[in-house]
Amino acid sequence: MKKLPRVSIVGATGLVGRSLLDLLAQRKFPLSELTLFASSRSARKTMDFLDDELEVEELTAEAFREKTDLALCSAGRKVSYMLRDWIEGTDIVVVDNSSAFRMNDEVPLVIPEVNPEALVGHRGYIANPNCSTIQLVMALKPILDNFGLRRVVMSTYQSVSGAGQAGIDELSAQTVALFNQESWEPKIFPYQIAFNAIPQIGPFGPDGYSEEELKATNETRKILGLPDLGISCTAVRIPTFACHGESVMVETEKETSPEELRAVLAAFPGVKVVDGPEDNLYPVPSMTVDLNDVFVGRIRRDLSAPNSFHLWIVADNVLKGAALNAVQIAEALL
């Protein structure tokens, strides 16, 4: 793109959409015009952007094509399928936060610090990886580049914000109801989420893995260009409002040490090492809210296998896990 683009946010009133709007202002993203799109029930709401008050418009094909050079989309798979049809034969570029086209061979799946070269030759549609994938791969990339990777085993501890505003509302309502000994009915999650942990995010497939677990597995392989990487995931929803945690075991090709791992991780852009066992120092979700970086701690050897190490990875899933990564992709395009 050689001119300042007309930018659209599709799904502007949602949790990620609001974050996208804030980031465009904070990062002074170069644009000539900004349009906010949402469904008909959210149209005509107003949202603040810099010194302006913008009215949200109903998403239609005509309005989208007329007002968009670059779209940041976080409105779900159904809308993503429409957008890809709408941009056919145009110069519009879409950065999509849904899972609709992440595993499509024609659509690059991009983390700008990890594989910016994937943007070359894009065909107008670029996929933003899943939140748990992004923070995982941010930590795996420097390890891969320096020591190689044989195997990755991970368990995620994912906040309710991964299910959007509705997930936050359900945790809040259940917590209040339980404290007041009132009845409640789960709507977003399959079981009680307040004071609980649910080892399911998304529907299960025939092999017993949930949709979220397969996203982390398949997307990591695609981004790193390692289709045969040994990787397995267990995804768990926990009753925190923001930020995801991941317990990750990595097996490296080369011999290394916790000290060397800390050094290469700390040197990687967008990663911060917070690791001091003697001072009980490690990242936790409450300390990473509204922060852009991916935080890594608890770096230690596996006591049962050679060349194997454990990491604890925490990041704000709405920021680096969604909105920030999308804006960084847009910045890379410019």
GIBELWO-V391654 format. One record per run of one state. SS is the DSSP state (~ for helix, > for strand, _ for the rest). FROM is the first residue (numbers start at 1). LEN is the number of residues. Records with the same first field share a line. If there is no record, write none. Layout:
SS: FROM-LEN ; FROM-LEN
//
This chain:
_: 1-4 ; 11-4 ; 27-4 ; 39-7 ; 50-2 ; 56-1 ; 59-2 ; 68-2 ; 74-3 ; 87-6 ; 97-11 ; 111-1 ; 120-5 ; 129-2 ; 148-3 ; 159-1 ; 164-1 ; 180-17 ; 199-5 ; 205-5 ; 225-5 ; 239-5 ; 252-6 ; 267-4 ; 274-1 ; 280-1 ; 283-2 ; 289-5 ; 302-6 ; 316-3 ; 334-1
>: 5-6 ; 31-8 ; 46-4 ; 52-4 ; 57-2 ; 70-4 ; 93-4 ; 108-3 ; 125-4 ; 151-8 ; 197-2 ; 204-1 ; 210-1 ; 230-9 ; 244-8 ; 271-3 ; 275-2 ; 281-2 ; 294-8 ; 308-8
~: 15-12 ; 61-7 ; 77-10 ; 112-8 ; 131-17 ; 160-4 ; 165-15 ; 211-14 ; 258-9 ; 277-3 ; 285-4 ; 319-15
//
